Amino acid sequence: MKLLKRTLFQKLIPATLLVALGMTAQAQVGDRWSVERSIIPQDMEATEANVVIQSDGSINVTFRGGSIENPELGGIYFTRSDNQGYSWMKPEPAVSTAGIVTGVTHQLQTDGDNLLLYVAVNRLARYELIQYLSTDRGQSWRETETVFSSIDPIRSMVSWRGLGRLYIFVITVRSRPTGGDEHTIWLVQGRASGAYWDQPVRVKNFFADSISSPQLLPPELSDWPRLYWRQDGIEDFMLQVGDASGSTWRILPLPNPPDTQRGGVMEDMGIRYRVRATEDRQLLFNRTDDQLPQTTLLTTVPSEVESDFLKLVWQGEDNYTLPSFLRFEVQLDESEPVIWDATSYEFEGLSNGSHRISITAIDEAQNRQVPPTVRNFRVQVPPVPEFVTPTTGDLLNASEIKAVWKGSDNVAEDAPLLFSLKIDDEEWGDWITDTEMTVDNLEDGEHGFFLRAKDSYENVSKEPATVRFEVDSEPPVSVVEELPRDWDNLQAVWPDIPNYKVEFRVTGRDNRTAGSDLEYRYKLDDGLPSAWMSVEDITSLSGLPDGTHKIEFETRDEAGNVQSPPTSLDFDFNTPPNTHLWVDDTNAAGRTYRFQGKDSNSNLSDIMFRWKIDEDGDWSDWTIETQALASNILKGVSHGEHVLYLQARDSAGNVDP
């Protein structure tokens, strides 16, 4: 019997209707609901909504709302989805008549082909329940009948369909000054097509200050649904039929009220659809979705990849979730999966060996793609050898060279690389783990070293590392000449000493390096070698102590070969003192000639002087005296003009010229 009642109730309520106008949706075990998303433009708002499914499978939604900028111009709007809620048509006005009663949720029904819309309207003198009909899938609506009319305001209404007929509970309210307004429940019924409505029947009266929007509940004792409401915000009641014909009804307390929600849930072909208007006036839609999403890989993955980088691009598809809202679980081998929002992923640092990539699409209802999209491939990145020394372009000056190298590979495990060295046109050497080798007996000239590497997967470097260099072991030779000295013409203003210096020019030749590109350095006596300088530079020495000196020159070519033995020269460096002569008339004994000498290598007391009158005169003896009376020097000199010559001699015997 209970099974029969459940079947009859499913006939009373639309075959696809589970919850209409706020009835509780009892989801079946295993149902997966998609994420709610808005189905109206951002510049529109909605305060109530209803949903029905026509025989063609289209989802039809009516809602009360309008433009956010002009809410006073609102009415009842209609929108439709022909692809199970995947996309929706732009909402269009269905009913925009004046006087639509605020707070009374409109009703939406269908006989399978046509749409029926019920709206409570205030006609000033009366309150009427108007039926609107659309025979073209919601494109146009026309008023067809007044289903109910009363002088009392319509408080609410609830509709359902069953056994080929339409039913509507209408609740009117009559205010009482003393409080406890009188509420009257009416039952109106007509054909499923919306034609030929019976006269309304008064079902029950009750008194309350306020009631919530009534909702239909499944039947308990008959085939008729129950009507539930909350009274005065604290007590729950239900209207229950008293007999199978529906001619008697009673109001009973409801100890355990259902968990209600605004909106409607419809079912079609095993899929449930729900639409609701939120408190912030959004119109949200979602549906059950047990169909698995799919992934189509757009990137062709070869069986062998010669790179540690791989970028995959794919596209996701789902029966409901939009592609931009799909998520993807990306996993490489046994690593931790990554949840990804984009439709491309870059794998970096792939090690050599076999790999497995899987992509699992996840829709908004948390359905996971089964099986995932899988690609197997093998990474074969060859190792890369590299010479450390020598380097290309090196000019080396030894026939024995130490080659040093290194290598990098793409192998995850710590396995050593193997190397093979080839010298010039010789055969490739054996595979070794060494990273250096001394190569001897290299002749002067150009040479080439070549290096290959092999990893533990037997991958061999695609191109050998190459270094080309030149050996030049023959040192240069040099010729050194001292440049002429011009000491006799050197002058200096007393008390300065003339800058006496010696200069040397170096020239050289080499088997490879141009003479002008040679370098040289010198060592004076037992001193340290100078810095290397170009052969185009002149060596200039000054301030040396008097005596004989030894200077050695070494030249160096571009290969670094140094001349051996060096070119050696001995030279004398003896600088005379500078002499100063002046007349002193302050001496009481008479005019006096005073002498002074300055030398770099002698004390003043060691300097001796001599003089003569005129160029052809005779020199006096050397004396350490630094003055002489004019009368003594000029004794016996004839009258007339004469020239007095004075010379100084240092302790080494060098005479001022």
C-alpha positions in Angstrom: 0.0 0.0 0.0 2.8 2.4 0.8 4.4 1.6 -2.5 1.1 2.4 -4.2 0.8 5.7 -2.4 4.3 6.7 -3.4 3.5 5.9 -7.0 0.2 7.9 -6.9 2.0 10.9 -5.4 4.5 10.8 -8.1 1.6 11.0 -10.5 0.0 13.8 -8.6 3.1 15.9 -8.6 4.8 16.3 -12.1 6.5 13.1 -13.1 9.8 15.1 -13.0 9.1 17.2 -10.0 10.8 16.4 -6.7 10.7 19.7 -4.9 8.7 22.7 -6.2 8.7 26.1 -4.7 10.8 25.3 -1.7 10.1 21.6 -1.1 13.0 19.7 0.5 15.2 17.8 -2.0 16.1 14.4 -0.6 19.2 13.6 -2.6 19.8 10.0 -3.4 23.0 8.3 -2.2 25.7 8.9 -4.7 24.2 12.0 -6.2 26.9 14.6 -7.0 25.8 18.2 -7.3 27.7 20.6 -9.5 28.8 24.0 -8.2 26.1 26.6 -8.3 26.5 29.3 -10.9 24.5 32.4 -11.9 22.4 32.1 -15.0 21.4 35.8 -15.4 23.5 38.7 -16.5 25.4 40.7 -13.8 23.2 43.7 -14.3 20.1 41.8 -13.3 18.7 40.5 -10.0 16.1 37.9 -8.9 14.0 37.5 -5.8 12.2 34.2 -6.6 12.5 31.5 -9.1 10.8 28.3 -10.5 11.9 25.6 -12.8 10.1 23.0 -15.0 11.3 20.6 -17.7 9.4 20.2 -20.9 9.0 17.1 -23.0 11.8 18.2 -25.3 14.2 18.1 -22.3 14.6 21.9 -22.1 15.0 23.4 -18.7 12.7 26.4 -18.3 13.1 29.0 -15.5 11.0 31.9 -14.6 12.1 34.4 -12.0 10.9 37.6 -10.6 13.5 40.4 -11.0 14.8 43.0 -13.3 17.5 45.5 -13.8 19.6 46.3 -10.8 19.6 50.0 -11.8 15.8 50.1 -12.2 14.3 47.5 -9.9 10.9 49.2 -10.0 10.5 48.2 -13.6 10.8 44.5 -12.8 8.4 41.7 -13.5 8.5 38.0 -14.3 11.4 37.0 -16.6 12.0 33.8 -18.5 15.2 31.9 -19.6 15.8 28.5 -21.0 18.6 25.9 -21.4 18.4 23.4 -24.2 21.6 21.5 -23.2 20.9 20.4 -19.6 22.0 23.7 -18.0 25.3 24.0 -19.8 24.3 27.4 -21.4 21.3 29.7 -21.1 19.4 32.1 -23.3 19.3 35.8 -22.4 16.4 36.4 -20.0 13.4 38.0 -21.6 10.3 39.5 -19.9 7.4 37.1 -19.6 4.9 39.1 -17.5 5.3 42.9 -16.9 1.8 43.7 -16.0 1.2 46.3 -13.2 0.1 45.3 -9.8 2.0 42.0 -9.3 1.6 41.3 -5.6 4.9 41.5 -3.7 5.8 38.5 -1.6 3.6 36.0 -3.4 5.8 33.6 -5.3 4.7 33.0 -8.8 4.1 29.5 -10.1 5.4 27.7 -13.2 3.9 24.5 -14.6 4.0 22.6 -17.9 1.9 20.0 -19.6 5.0 18.8 -21.4 4.7 21.1 -24.4 3.3 24.4 -23.2 4.3 26.6 -20.3 1.8 27.9 -17.7 2.7 30.8 -15.5 0.6 31.9 -12.5 0.9 35.4 -11.0 -1.0 37.1 -8.2 -2.1 40.6 -9.3 -3.7 43.4 -7.4 -6.6 44.8 -9.6 -7.4 47.5 -7.0 -10.9 46.2 -6.3 -9.9 42.6 -6.3 -6.9 40.3 -6.0 -6.7 37.8 -8.9 -4.6 34.8 -9.8 -3.8 35.2 -13.5 -2.8 32.4 -15.8 -0.3 33.1 -18.7 0.3 30.7 -21.5 3.3 30.2 -23.8 3.0 27.8 -26.7 6.3 28.6 -28.3 8.8 27.6 -25.6 8.7 30.9 -23.7 9.2 33.2 -26.6 5.8 34.9 -26.1 3.2 34.9 -23.3 -0.5 35.8 -23.2 -3.0 36.1 -20.5 -5.6 33.3 -20.9 -7.6 33.0 -17.7 -8.3 34.3 -14.2 -8.0 31.2 -12.1 -8.9 32.8 -8.7 -10.4 36.1 -7.6 -11.0 37.5 -4.1 -11.5 40.8 -2.4 -9.0 39.6 0.3 -5.3 40.0 -0.5 -3.6 36.8 -1.8 -0.9 35.9 0.8 0.7 32.9 -1.1 0.1 30.0 -3.5 1.5 26.6 -4.3 0.8 24.6 -7.4 1.3 21.0 -8.5 0.3 18.6 -11.2 -1.0 15.1 -11.1 -3.4 12.6 -12.7 -3.8 14.9 -15.7 -4.9 17.9 -13.7 -3.4 21.1 -12.2 -3.9 22.0 -8.5 -3.2 25.3 -6.7 -3.5 26.1 -3.0 -4.2 29.8 -2.6 -4.0 31.5 0.9 -5.8 34.8 1.4 -5.6 37.0 4.4 -8.2 39.3 6.0 -6.9 41.7 8.6 -8.4 42.0 12.0 -7.8 45.1 14.1 -7.5 43.0 17.3 -4.7 40.9 15.7 -4.6 37.3 14.6 -5.5 37.9 10.9 -7.8 35.4 9.3 -6.1 33.2 6.7 -8.2 31.1 4.3 -6.8 28.2 2.3 -8.5 27.7 -1.1 -8.1 24.7 -3.5 -8.4 25.4 -7.2 -8.1 22.7 -9.8 -8.3 22.4 -13.6 -7.1 20.5 -16.6 -3.4 19.9 -17.1 -3.5 22.1 -20.1 -4.6 25.0 -18.0 -8.1 25.1 -19.4 -11.5 24.8 -17.7 -10.7 25.7 -14.1 -13.2 24.7 -11.4 -14.6 27.1 -8.9 -12.3 27.6 -5.9 -13.1 25.5 -2.9 -12.6 26.9 0.6 -10.5 24.3 2.5 -9.7 25.7 5.9 -9.4 28.9 8.0 -6.9 29.7 10.7 -5.8 32.8 12.5 -2.2 34.0 12.7 -0.3 37.3 12.8 2.1 36.0 10.1 2.9 32.8 8.2 5.9 31.7 6.1 5.7 30.8 2.5 3.9 27.5 2.4 5.6 24.4 0.9 4.4 21.1 -0.3 5.4 17.9 1.5 5.0 14.3 0.3 1.7 12.6 1.4 1.5 10.3 4.5 -2.1 9.0 4.7 -3.4 9.5 1.1 -2.4 10.5 -2.4 -2.7 14.2 -1.6 0.3 16.2 -0.7 0.5 18.0 2.6 0.9 21.8 2.9 3.4 23.1 5.5 3.9 26.6 6.9 5.4 28.2 10.0 3.0 30.4 12.0 4.0 33.5 13.9 7.6 32.5 13.4 7.6 29.8 16.1 5.0 27.1 15.4 4.9 24.6 12.6 1.6 23.4 11.0 0.5 21.3 8.1 -2.7 20.9 6.1 -3.5 17.3 5.6 -6.3 15.7 3.6 -9.0 14.0 5.6 -10.3 11.6 2.9 -9.1 10.2 -0.4 -11.3 12.5 -2.4 -9.8 15.6 -1.0 -13.1 17.0 0.2 -12.1 17.3 3.8 -9.0 18.7 5.3 -7.5 19.4 8.7 -4.8 21.5 10.2 -2.4 19.7 12.5 0.8 20.7 14.4 4.0 19.5 12.8 6.4 18.4 15.5 9.3 17.7 13.2 9.3 20.3 10.4 11.5 19.6 7.3 14.7 21.3 6.5 13.3 23.6 3.8 15.0 25.8 1.2 13.7 28.2 -1.4 13.7 27.2 -5.0 12.8 24.1 -6.9 14.4 20.8 -7.8 13.3 18.9 -11.0 14.4 15.6 -12.3 14.7 14.4 -15.9 16.4 11.3 -17.3 17.9 10.7 -13.9 19.4 14.2 -13.6 18.2 16.6 -11.0 18.1 20.4 -11.5 17.8 23.1 -8.9 17.3 26.8 -9.2 17.1 29.3 -6.4 17.2 33.0 -5.8 19.6 34.0 -3.0 19.3 36.7 -0.4 21.6 38.9 -2.4 19.3 38.4 -5.4 21.4 36.2 -7.5 19.8 33.5 -9.5 21.8 30.3 -9.1 21.5 27.0 -10.9 23.1 23.6 -10.4 22.4 20.0 -11.2 23.4 16.5 -10.4 26.2 15.3 -12.5 27.5 11.8 -12.5 29.0 11.9 -15.9 32.8 11.8 -16.0 34.8 14.5 -17.7 37.4 13.7 -20.3 40.7 15.1 -21.4 42.0 15.3 -25.0 45.8 15.7 -25.2 46.8 18.1 -27.9 50.5 17.6 -27.5 52.0 14.6 -29.3 54.4 12.9 -26.9 57.1 10.9 -28.7 58.2 7.6 -27.3 61.7 9.0 -26.7 62.4 12.6 -25.6 65.9 14.0 -25.9 65.3 16.8 -23.4 64.7 17.2 -19.7 61.8 19.5 -20.5 58.3 18.6 -21.7 55.3 20.8 -22.1 51.9 19.3 -22.4 48.8 21.0 -23.7 45.3 19.5 -23.5 41.7 20.4 -23.5 39.0 19.3 -21.1 35.4 18.4 -21.9 32.4 17.8 -19.7 28.7 17.5 -20.1 28.0 20.4 -17.7 31.1 22.0 -16.2 32.5 24.8 -18.4 36.0 24.1 -19.7 37.3 27.1 -17.7 36.0 25.6 -14.5 37.5 22.1 -15.0 40.4 21.2 -12.8 43.1 18.6 -13.6 45.2 16.3 -11.5 48.6 16.0 -13.1 50.9 13.3 -11.9 54.5 12.3 -13.0 55.4 8.8 -12.1 54.8 8.2 -8.4 55.3 11.8 -7.3 52.6 13.7 -5.5 49.8 14.7 -7.8 49.3 18.4 -8.6 45.8 20.0 -8.9 46.0 22.3 -11.9 43.6 24.9 -13.2 45.3 25.6 -16.6 45.3 23.3 -19.6 49.0 23.2 -20.0 51.8 22.0 -17.7 55.6 22.2 -18.0 57.7 19.3 -16.7 61.2 20.4 -15.9 64.2 18.5 -14.8 63.1 15.1 -16.2 65.7 12.5 -15.5 66.8 9.9 -18.0 64.7 6.8 -18.0 61.1 5.7 -18.4 58.3 8.0 -17.2 54.5 8.0 -17.0 52.4 11.1 -17.0 48.7 11.0 -16.2 46.1 13.7 -16.4 42.7 13.3 -14.6 40.0 15.8 -15.3 37.8 16.8 -12.3 34.5 18.6 -12.8 32.6 20.9 -10.4 30.6 17.9 -9.1 34.0 16.3 -8.2 33.6 13.6 -10.9 37.0 12.3 -11.8 38.0 11.1 -15.2 38.3 7.3 -15.4 40.6 6.1 -16.8 43.0 9.1 -16.8 44.8 10.3 -19.9 48.2 8.5 -19.7 51.3 8.9 -21.8 54.5 6.8 -21.3 57.8 7.9 -22.7 61.5 7.6 -22.2 63.8 10.5 -21.6 67.2 10.1 -23.2 69.2 13.3 -22.7 72.8 12.6 -23.7 75.5 13.7 -21.3 77.5 16.8 -22.1 81.4 16.8 -21.8 83.3 19.9 -21.2 87.1 20.7 -21.2 88.4 22.7 -18.2 91.9 23.0 -19.6 93.2 23.6 -22.1 90.8 26.0 -23.8 90.4 26.8 -27.5 92.9 29.4 -28.6 95.4 28.6 -25.9 99.1 29.0 -26.9 101.1 26.6 -24.7 104.9 26.4 -24.3 105.3 22.8 -23.2 105.2 19.5 -25.1 103.5 17.9 -22.0 100.0 19.1 -21.3 97.6 18.1 -18.6 94.0 17.9 -20.0 91.3 18.4 -17.4 87.6 17.9 -18.1 84.2 17.5 -16.5 80.7 16.4 -17.6 77.0 16.7 -16.8 74.3 14.1 -17.3 70.6 13.7 -16.7 70.7 10.6 -14.6 68.9 10.7 -11.3 71.0 8.1 -9.5 74.6 9.0 -8.5 76.4 7.0 -11.3 79.8 8.1 -12.6 80.2 9.3 -16.1 82.6 7.6 -18.5 84.9 9.6 -20.8 86.8 8.9 -23.9 89.6 11.2 -25.1 90.8 11.5 -28.7 94.1 13.4 -29.5 94.5 14.9 -33.0 93.9 12.2 -35.6 94.5 9.3 -33.2 91.9 6.7 -32.3 89.4 7.3 -29.5 90.7 6.2 -26.2 89.1 3.7 -23.8 86.1 4.7 -21.6 87.5 5.8 -18.2 86.1 7.5 -15.2 89.1 9.8 -14.8 88.6 13.5 -15.3 92.2 14.4 -16.3 95.1 13.0 -18.3 98.6 14.1 -19.0 99.5 14.1 -22.7 103.2 14.3 -23.6 105.4 14.5 -26.6 103.3 17.1 -28.4 105.2 18.7 -31.2 105.2 22.4 -31.8 102.2 23.4 -33.9 98.4 23.1 -33.8 96.6 20.3 -31.9 93.0 19.2 -31.1 91.6 17.3 -28.2 88.2 15.7 -28.4 86.1 14.3 -25.6 83.0 12.1 -25.4 80.9 11.2 -22.4 78.7 8.2 -21.7 76.1 7.9 -18.8 74.8 4.8 -17.0 72.0 4.4 -19.6 74.6 4.0 -22.3 73.7 7.4 -23.7 76.7 8.9 -25.5 77.1 12.7 -26.0 75.8 13.8 -29.4 78.7 16.0 -30.2 82.2 15.6 -28.7 83.6 18.5 -26.7 86.4 20.0 -28.8 89.4 22.2 -27.9 92.0 23.4 -30.3 95.3 25.0 -29.2 98.9 25.5 -30.3 102.2 24.3 -28.8 105.2 26.6 -29.1 108.2 25.5 -27.0 111.0 27.4 -28.7 112.1 30.5 -26.8 113.0 33.8 -28.5 116.4 35.4 -28.7 117.2 39.1 -28.1 119.8 41.7 -29.1 120.5 44.6 -26.6 122.2 47.9 -27.4 123.1 50.8 -25.2 122.0 54.1 -26.7 124.5 57.0 -26.9 124.9 59.1 -23.9 124.7 62.9 -24.1 126.1 63.8 -20.7 128.4 66.6 -21.9 125.4 68.7 -23.0 123.4 68.2 -19.8 122.9 71.3 -17.8 121.1 72.0 -14.6 120.4 75.2 -12.7 122.3 75.2 -9.4 121.7 73.5 -7.0 120.1 70.8 -9.1 122.2 67.9 -10.5 121.8 67.0 -14.2 119.8 63.9 -14.8 122.5 61.5 -16.0 121.0 58.3 -17.3 121.8 55.3 -19.5 119.3 53.8 -22.0 119.0 50.4 -23.6 117.0 49.2 -26.6 115.9 45.5 -26.9 115.1 43.8 -30.2 114.3 40.1 -30.6 113.2 37.4 -32.9 111.0 34.3 -32.5 109.9 31.3 -34.6 106.2 32.4 -34.2 105.7 35.6 -32.3 106.4 38.8 -34.3 109.3 40.8 -33.0 107.1 43.8 -32.1 104.9 41.5 -30.0 107.7 40.1 -27.8 108.1 41.2 -24.2 111.2 41.6 -22.1 112.4 42.3 -18.6 115.8 43.1 -17.1 117.7 42.6 -13.9 120.3 45.1 -12.7 123.2 43.7 -10.7 121.8 41.5 -8.0 118.4 43.2 -7.9 115.0 41.6 -8.7 113.7 41.3 -12.2 111.6 44.1 -13.5 108.0 43.7 -14.8 107.5 42.5 -18.3 107.3 45.2 -20.9 107.0 45.6 -24.6 110.2 45.5 -26.7 109.0 48.9 -28.0 109.7 50.4 -24.6 113.2 51.8 -23.9 114.9 50.9 -20.6 116.1 54.1 -18.9 118.3 54.0 -15.7 119.4 56.9 -13.6 120.5 57.7 -10.1 122.9 54.7 -10.1 125.9 54.6 -7.9 129.2 55.3 -9.7 131.0 52.3 -10.9 130.6 49.3 -13.2 127.2 47.6 -13.4 125.8 44.4 -14.9 122.4 44.3 -16.6 120.6 41.1 -17.9 117.8 41.0 -20.4 115.2 38.2 -21.0 112.7 38.1 -23.8 109.4 36.2 -23.7 107.1 35.2 -26.6 103.3 34.9 -26.7 103.5 31.2 -25.7 105.4 32.2 -22.5 108.7 30.8 -23.6 111.5 32.8 -21.8 114.9 33.3 -23.3 117.7 31.3 -21.6 120.3 32.3 -20.9 119.6 36.0 -20.8 121.5 38.7 -22.7 124.1 40.3 -20.4 125.8 43.7 -20.6 128.4 45.5 -18.4 128.4 49.3 -18.3 130.0 52.1 -16.4 128.0 54.7 -14.7 130.2 57.6 -13.4 128.5 60.9 -13.0 130.5 64.2 -12.5 129.6 66.7 -9.9 127.9 70.0 -10.6 130.0 73.1 -10.0 129.0 76.5 -8.7 131.3 79.7 -8.8 130.4 83.1 -7.5 132.2 86.4 -6.4 132.2 87.5 -2.7 133.0 91.2 -2.2 132.3 91.1 1.5 135.7 89.7 2.5 137.9 92.4 4.2 141.0 90.8 2.6 139.6 91.6 -0.8 137.4 90.2 -3.6 137.1 86.5 -3.2 136.0 83.7 -5.6 134.0 81.0 -3.8 133.6 77.4 -5.1 131.0 74.8 -4.4 130.3 71.3 -5.8 127.4 68.9 -5.6 127.6 65.2 -6.4 125.3 62.3 -6.1 127.9 59.9 -4.8 130.4 62.1 -2.9 130.4 64.1 0.3 131.0 67.8 -0.1 134.3 67.6 1.8 135.6 65.0 -0.8 135.1 67.3 -3.8 138.2 69.0 -5.1 138.5 72.1 -7.4 140.9 73.6 -10.0 140.7 76.6 -12.2 142.4 78.3 -15.2 142.3 81.7 -16.9 141.0 81.7 -20.4 140.5 78.6 -22.5 144.2 78.2 -23.4 145.4 78.8 -19.8 146.9 76.2 -17.6 144.9 74.4 -14.9 145.9 74.9 -11.3 146.5 72.0 -9.0 143.5 70.3 -7.4 142.7 71.7 -4.1 140.1 71.0 -1.4 139.9 74.8 -0.8 136.5 76.2 -1.6 137.6 79.8 -2.0 140.5 81.9 -3.4 141.3 85.6 -3.3 141.0 87.2 -6.7 144.4 88.8 -6.3 146.0 85.4 -6.1 144.1 83.9 -9.0 144.6 86.9 -11.3 148.2 87.5 -10.3 150.2 88.1 -13.5 147.2 88.3 -15.7 147.3 91.1 -18.2 144.7 93.9 -18.3 141.7 93.2 -20.4 138.7 90.8 -20.5 139.3 87.2 -19.4 137.3 84.1 -18.6 137.7 82.2 -15.3 137.1 78.4 -15.7 136.4 76.2 -12.6 136.2 72.4 -12.5 135.1 70.1 -9.7 136.2 66.4 -9.2 134.3 63.9 -7.1 135.8 61.2 -4.9 135.6 58.7 -7.9 137.7 61.1 -10.0 134.8 62.2 -12.3 135.4 65.7 -13.5 132.7 68.2 -14.3 132.9 68.8 -18.0 
